[in-house]
Structure formats: structure tokens, C-alpha cells
Amino acid sequence: MTTPPAERLPDLAVLFPFRAWLRHPALRSATTWLFVALVAVPPAALVVFAEATDFTGVATLFAAYFAAAWFLLLRALVKPRAVGGGLLVQVVVAALLVEAPLAVWLEKVLGANTDSLASSVFAVGVPEELAKLLPVVVLALVHRRLGLVPRDVLFLGAVSGLVFGAGEAATYVTDYMPQAGLVGVGATILSVWRFVTDPVVHALWAGIAGYFVGLAVQYRTPGRALALAGIGLAISALLHGVNDRLGVNVLWVLVAVVSALLFLAYARIGLVAAPRPPQPAVVPQHWGPQHWGPPAAVAPIPEPRSSGRHAAQDPVTAPIRVASAAR
């Protein structure tokens, strides 16, 4: 029995392909650096704020931290088609400048309270959801030429909601909780819940409203566009108001579950309005010897896209395209 020759170990270039790593675009993408930042932020926060006497900086940092983590997950779930980095920067800047001041002003005007379901919906849900939605509406109209589909605008709404929710979480922990005298284990759990959940629930509600804005901007008739946007605002405000009216109980958890499922339904399998396909030109039939010979060249008629259960696209991630009404 012969002994097999010794096998060579892989070269160092295979074990540690530094050149390939440095040249590969995957390691230079914004998503990669955001992932690295999420890993580095908690220990960096301990170093930077080790001797801090004010909780404001730490609260702001952790609120942004969880918002960024949710952003990565939502982007992977929604898979927006035409939302680039520039558009994301615009919605984040607009959200930081406009949303919180507008929501606070509207709530003061309406006398925000959660004493009843109606006041919780109309005096809290509507102002906050409207404040989150306005930057999305403006950007969707300004960038209409990008061909944004409802799923893209849904994602813009989700990012707008992430910014709003992160700011609300930081304000709640730094301002409201000390004023209310909340301390101990309960305060710690409440802080964690605010940092982790506040950004994403606001993202879910704003994303649902953004989906309807994405439908609305495809119509040139103001009445139809406003009606669609109003439906989205009503759904998000209702979920928001019911959430704030309920206490910490099973129904409160159920509202969060319904919000998540509804968001995913619109994001993954929601209908996408599309214009009617043009009718193929009718080729006239010529009979007679003067027309014998090779026929004139006619542009081929495109094959219709299959929309049934055996379509080539992924039935989960691919949007269902339907013909829209007259615009």
C-alpha cells in the first residue's frame, strides 16, 4: 500500500487575501461600514462617556444605534429599487429638521392627550404621522422622474419614521423619565424598550403611510392622489392612536404584531400600480399580385408578462403589477 503524497497547504494569498479584500467593492460599501459601526459603537460609547455626568449624549447615541440596526434589517426586507444614498440623506436631514418641531406644535394646538381613543388618534396619531409623512411626500414629488414605485416610497417612509422614533426615544429617556421619577429596574427596562422599539414601530407606521403616497404620486388627478394619501395617513394614525391608548397589555402587543405584518404585506407583496401596456399595431392584410413579395418589417410584439402562479419571478419578493385607472 503506497503512501499518498503530502498535500500542500493553501498559499498565504488564499488564507489572507488582503489585496482582494481591499479591492472588492463589498468592503467599501456604505452597508459594510454601517455594520462595522454597529459593532464598534457600544464599546466606543463606554470609552467616550465613561466619566459623563449627563445622560443626553449616551441616550442620543444609543437611539441612533438601534435606528441604524433596524435600517439594515428593513432595507434587506423591503429591497427598495430606486432609493440611493443621496435620497436617503435627504429624507434623514428633512426628518431631523422638520418632524419633531412640527409634531410638537400640532400636538399643542390640538391639545394632545390619550384620555380617549378619539383624542389619542386625532390629537396624537394624526399630528405625528403627518409630521413623518410630509418630508416623504415632498421628496416623492420632487424625485418623480426617478420612477419610484410604492415600495420605494414605503422605504423612505420607514427611514423617516426611524429618525422620528430615535429622537422620541432619546427625549423620553433624558427628559420625561427623570421628571416622572422613574428609577430602578423598571426604568432600565423602559429605557431598553424605548431605544429598541420606538424607532421601528414609528418606521412601520410611517412606511405603511408611505406606501399609499407611492401610489398617490402616480396619479395626476389631485383628488385621487389626496384620497390615496389620506387612506395611508388614516391607517397609520389609527394604529398609532390605538397603540398609545392601550396600556401595557396583550392587546398592546397585538397592535405591534398587526403593524409589523401589515408593513411586511405592503413591502413584499403589495400591489404596484402600472400604466396599461400599449396595444400592438394592427398589420393590414394585402391581397393581390401588386403586394406579393417579402412583407414589410414589423416590430415584434413583446411577450406578455406572466402574472399567474407559475410566473418566473419570485412570488414573494416580486411585486404584482396591475393596470391602474385612467390618470
C-alpha positions as CSV (number, residue, x, y, z in Angstrom):
1,M,0.0,0.0,0.0
2,T,1.5,3.3,-1.1
3,T,1.5,6.4,1.0
4,P,-0.2,9.4,-0.7
5,P,1.9,12.5,-1.4
6,A,1.8,15.2,1.2
7,E,-0.9,17.8,0.4
8,R,0.2,21.4,0.3
9,L,-1.5,23.9,2.5
10,P,-3.1,26.9,0.7
11,D,-1.0,29.9,-0.1
12,L,-1.0,32.9,2.2
13,A,-2.8,34.8,-0.5
14,V,-5.7,32.4,-0.1
15,L,-5.7,32.3,3.7
16,F,-5.3,36.1,4.0
17,P,-6.4,37.7,0.7
18,F,-5.8,41.3,1.8
19,R,-5.5,42.6,-1.8
20,A,-8.8,41.0,-2.9
21,W,-10.5,42.4,0.2
22,L,-9.2,45.9,-0.3
23,R,-10.2,45.9,-4.0
24,H,-13.6,44.3,-3.6
25,P,-16.4,46.8,-3.7
26,A,-18.3,44.9,-1.0
27,L,-15.9,46.0,1.7
28,R,-16.1,49.6,0.5
29,S,-19.9,49.9,0.6
30,A,-21.8,52.0,3.0
31,T,-23.6,49.0,4.3
32,T,-20.3,47.3,5.3
33,W,-19.2,50.4,7.2
34,L,-22.6,50.8,8.9
35,F,-22.3,47.2,10.1
36,V,-18.8,47.8,11.4
37,A,-20.1,50.9,13.2
38,L,-22.8,48.9,14.9
39,V,-20.2,46.6,16.2
40,A,-17.9,49.4,17.4
41,V,-20.5,51.9,18.8
42,P,-21.2,50.2,22.2
43,P,-17.6,49.8,23.3
44,A,-16.8,53.3,21.9
45,A,-19.7,54.7,23.9
46,L,-18.2,53.2,27.1
47,V,-14.9,54.8,26.4
48,V,-16.2,58.2,25.4
49,F,-18.8,58.6,28.0
50,A,-17.1,56.8,30.9
51,E,-16.9,60.0,33.0
52,A,-20.0,61.7,31.7
53,T,-22.4,63.2,34.2
54,D,-25.2,63.9,31.7
55,F,-27.1,61.1,30.0
56,T,-28.1,63.1,27.0
57,G,-25.1,62.1,24.8
58,V,-25.4,58.4,25.6
59,A,-29.1,58.4,25.0
60,T,-28.8,60.1,21.6
61,L,-26.0,57.7,20.6
62,F,-27.9,54.6,21.5
63,A,-31.2,55.8,19.9
64,A,-29.3,56.3,16.7
65,Y,-27.6,53.0,17.1
66,F,-30.8,51.0,17.2
67,A,-32.3,53.0,14.4
68,A,-29.3,52.2,12.2
69,A,-29.6,48.5,13.1
70,W,-33.3,48.5,12.2
71,F,-32.4,50.3,9.0
72,L,-30.2,47.4,7.8
73,L,-32.9,44.9,8.6
74,L,-35.7,46.9,6.9
75,R,-33.5,47.5,3.8
76,A,-32.9,43.8,3.5
77,L,-36.6,43.1,3.9
78,V,-38.0,45.8,1.6
79,K,-35.3,45.8,-1.0
80,P,-36.1,49.2,-2.5
81,R,-35.4,49.6,-6.2
82,A,-34.6,53.3,-6.8
83,V,-33.6,54.6,-3.3
84,G,-30.0,55.6,-3.4
85,G,-27.7,57.2,-0.8
86,G,-28.5,60.8,-1.9
87,L,-32.2,60.3,-1.4
88,L,-31.7,58.7,2.0
89,V,-29.5,61.6,3.1
90,Q,-32.3,64.0,2.1
91,V,-35.0,62.2,4.0
92,V,-32.9,61.9,7.1
93,V,-31.9,65.6,7.0
94,A,-35.6,66.7,6.4
95,A,-36.7,64.4,9.2
96,L,-34.2,65.9,11.6
97,L,-35.2,69.5,10.8
98,V,-39.0,69.3,10.3
99,E,-40.6,66.4,12.0
100,A,-40.2,66.8,15.8
101,P,-40.9,70.6,15.8
102,L,-44.0,70.2,13.5
103,A,-45.3,67.3,15.6
104,V,-44.9,69.1,18.9
105,W,-46.6,72.2,17.5
106,L,-49.5,70.3,16.1
107,E,-50.0,68.4,19.4
108,K,-50.0,71.6,21.3
109,V,-52.6,73.1,19.0
110,L,-54.8,70.0,19.2
111,G,-54.3,69.5,23.0
112,A,-52.7,66.1,22.7
113,N,-53.9,63.5,25.2
114,T,-54.7,59.8,25.4
115,D,-57.7,60.1,27.6
116,S,-59.9,58.6,24.9
117,L,-59.4,56.6,21.7
118,A,-60.6,59.5,19.6
119,S,-58.2,62.0,21.2
120,S,-55.4,59.5,21.0
121,V,-55.9,59.0,17.3
122,F,-56.7,62.6,16.2
123,A,-54.6,64.6,18.7
124,V,-51.5,62.3,18.9
125,G,-51.6,59.8,16.0
126,V,-52.5,62.2,13.2
127,P,-50.0,65.0,14.1
128,E,-47.1,62.6,14.5
129,E,-47.9,60.6,11.4
130,L,-48.5,63.7,9.4
131,A,-45.2,65.2,10.5
132,K,-43.3,62.0,9.4
133,L,-45.2,61.8,6.1
134,L,-44.7,65.4,4.8
135,P,-41.0,65.1,4.0
136,V,-41.7,61.8,2.2
137,V,-44.5,63.4,0.1
138,V,-42.2,66.3,-0.9
139,L,-39.3,64.1,-1.8
140,A,-41.6,61.7,-3.7
141,L,-42.9,64.6,-5.8
142,V,-39.5,66.2,-6.3
143,H,-37.9,63.0,-7.4
144,R,-40.8,61.8,-9.5
145,R,-38.6,61.2,-12.5
146,L,-36.7,58.5,-10.7
147,G,-39.7,56.2,-11.2
148,L,-40.2,55.5,-7.6
149,V,-42.6,52.6,-7.0
150,P,-44.8,52.3,-3.9
151,R,-42.2,50.0,-2.3
152,D,-39.5,52.7,-2.6
153,V,-41.7,55.3,-1.0
154,L,-42.6,52.9,1.7
155,F,-38.9,52.5,2.5
156,L,-38.5,56.3,2.5
157,G,-41.4,56.5,5.0
158,A,-39.7,53.8,7.1
159,V,-36.5,55.8,7.3
160,S,-38.4,58.9,8.2
161,G,-40.1,57.0,11.0
162,L,-36.7,55.6,12.2
163,V,-35.4,59.2,12.6
164,F,-38.5,60.3,14.4
165,G,-38.7,57.3,16.7
166,A,-35.0,57.6,17.6
167,G,-35.4,61.3,18.5
168,E,-38.5,60.5,20.6
169,A,-36.7,57.7,22.5
170,A,-33.8,59.9,23.4
171,T,-36.2,62.7,24.5
172,Y,-38.3,60.3,26.6
173,V,-35.3,58.8,28.4
174,T,-33.5,62.1,29.1
175,D,-36.4,64.4,29.8
176,Y,-39.6,62.6,30.7
177,M,-38.3,59.7,32.8
178,P,-36.3,61.9,35.2
179,Q,-39.3,64.3,35.6
180,A,-41.5,61.3,36.4
181,G,-39.1,60.0,38.9
182,L,-38.7,56.6,37.2
183,V,-35.7,54.7,38.7
184,G,-34.6,51.2,39.3
185,V,-35.2,48.0,37.3
186,G,-38.5,49.3,35.8
187,A,-36.7,52.4,34.5
188,T,-34.0,50.3,33.0
189,I,-36.5,48.0,31.2
190,L,-38.4,51.0,30.0
191,S,-35.3,52.6,28.6
192,V,-34.3,49.5,26.7
193,W,-37.8,49.2,25.3
194,R,-37.7,52.8,24.2
195,F,-34.3,52.6,22.5
196,V,-35.1,49.3,20.8
197,T,-38.7,49.5,19.9
198,D,-39.5,53.2,19.4
199,P,-37.6,53.6,16.1
200,V,-39.0,50.6,14.5
201,V,-42.7,51.0,15.4
202,H,-42.6,54.5,14.1
203,A,-40.9,53.2,11.0
204,L,-43.7,50.6,10.5
205,W,-46.5,53.2,10.7
206,A,-44.7,55.7,8.5
207,G,-43.8,53.0,6.0
208,I,-47.5,52.0,5.6
209,A,-48.5,55.6,5.0
210,G,-45.5,56.0,2.6
211,Y,-46.8,53.0,0.5
212,F,-50.0,54.9,-0.2
213,V,-48.1,58.0,-1.0
214,G,-46.2,55.9,-3.5
215,L,-49.5,55.0,-5.1
216,A,-50.7,58.6,-5.0
217,V,-47.8,60.2,-6.8
218,Q,-48.5,58.1,-9.8
219,Y,-51.8,59.9,-10.4
220,R,-52.1,63.4,-11.9
221,T,-55.6,63.9,-10.6
222,P,-55.3,65.8,-7.2
223,G,-58.5,64.3,-5.9
224,R,-57.4,60.7,-6.3
225,A,-53.9,61.4,-5.1
226,L,-55.1,63.1,-1.9
227,A,-57.6,60.3,-1.3
228,L,-54.9,57.6,-1.5
229,A,-52.5,59.6,0.7
230,G,-55.3,60.2,3.2
231,I,-56.1,56.5,3.4
232,G,-52.5,55.8,4.3
233,L,-52.4,58.5,6.9
234,A,-55.6,57.3,8.4
235,I,-54.3,53.7,8.7
236,S,-51.1,54.8,10.4
237,A,-52.7,57.3,12.7
238,L,-55.3,54.7,13.8
239,L,-52.6,52.1,14.6
240,H,-50.6,54.8,16.4
241,G,-53.5,56.1,18.4
242,V,-54.7,52.6,19.5
243,N,-51.1,51.8,20.5
244,D,-50.9,54.9,22.7
245,R,-54.4,54.5,24.2
246,L,-53.8,50.9,25.3
247,G,-51.7,50.2,28.3
248,V,-49.0,47.6,28.7
249,N,-51.1,44.5,28.0
250,V,-51.7,41.8,25.5
251,L,-53.8,44.0,23.1
252,W,-50.9,46.5,23.0
253,V,-48.6,43.7,21.9
254,L,-51.2,42.6,19.3
255,V,-51.2,46.1,17.8
256,A,-47.4,45.9,17.3
257,V,-47.8,42.5,15.7
258,V,-50.5,43.7,13.3
259,S,-48.4,46.8,12.4
260,A,-45.4,44.6,11.6
261,L,-47.5,42.1,9.5
262,L,-49.2,44.9,7.6
263,F,-45.9,46.7,6.9
264,L,-44.4,43.4,5.5
265,A,-47.5,42.7,3.5
266,Y,-47.3,46.1,1.7
267,A,-43.5,45.9,1.4
268,R,-43.2,42.4,0.0
269,I,-46.4,41.5,-1.8
270,G,-48.3,44.8,-2.1
271,L,-49.8,45.7,-5.5
272,V,-47.8,48.1,-7.7
273,A,-49.8,50.3,-10.0
274,A,-48.6,50.3,-13.5
275,P,-49.8,52.0,-16.7
276,R,-51.7,49.9,-19.3
277,P,-49.4,48.3,-21.9
278,P,-49.7,49.9,-25.4
279,Q,-51.8,47.9,-27.8
280,P,-49.9,46.3,-30.6
281,A,-50.3,47.9,-34.0
282,V,-52.5,46.1,-36.5
283,V,-50.7,45.0,-39.6
284,P,-53.0,45.4,-42.6
285,Q,-53.6,42.4,-44.8
286,H,-52.8,42.9,-48.5
287,W,-54.3,40.7,-51.2
288,G,-53.3,41.0,-54.7
289,P,-50.3,40.5,-57.0
290,Q,-49.1,44.0,-56.5
291,H,-48.3,43.2,-52.9
292,W,-46.7,39.9,-53.5
293,G,-43.2,39.7,-52.3
294,P,-41.5,39.9,-48.9
295,P,-43.7,41.6,-46.2
296,A,-42.6,44.9,-44.7
297,A,-40.6,44.7,-41.5
298,V,-42.8,44.9,-38.4
299,A,-41.6,45.4,-34.9
300,P,-42.0,42.3,-32.8
301,I,-44.8,42.3,-30.2
302,P,-43.4,41.8,-26.8
303,E,-44.3,38.7,-24.9
304,P,-46.8,39.4,-22.1
305,R,-45.5,39.0,-18.6
306,S,-46.8,36.1,-16.8
307,S,-48.7,37.1,-13.6
308,G,-50.0,33.7,-12.6
309,R,-48.8,31.3,-10.0
310,H,-46.2,29.9,-12.4
311,A,-44.5,33.3,-13.1
312,A,-40.8,33.3,-13.5
313,Q,-40.4,35.9,-10.8
314,D,-40.2,35.1,-7.1
315,P,-43.8,35.1,-5.9
316,V,-42.8,36.6,-2.6
317,T,-40.4,39.3,-3.4
318,A,-41.7,40.3,-6.9
319,P,-44.5,42.9,-6.9
320,I,-47.8,42.1,-8.5
321,R,-48.3,44.6,-11.3
322,V,-51.8,45.7,-12.2
323,A,-53.2,48.2,-14.6
324,S,-54.1,51.5,-13.0
325,A,-57.1,53.5,-13.6
326,A,-57.1,56.4,-16.0
327,R,-55.0,59.2,-14.7
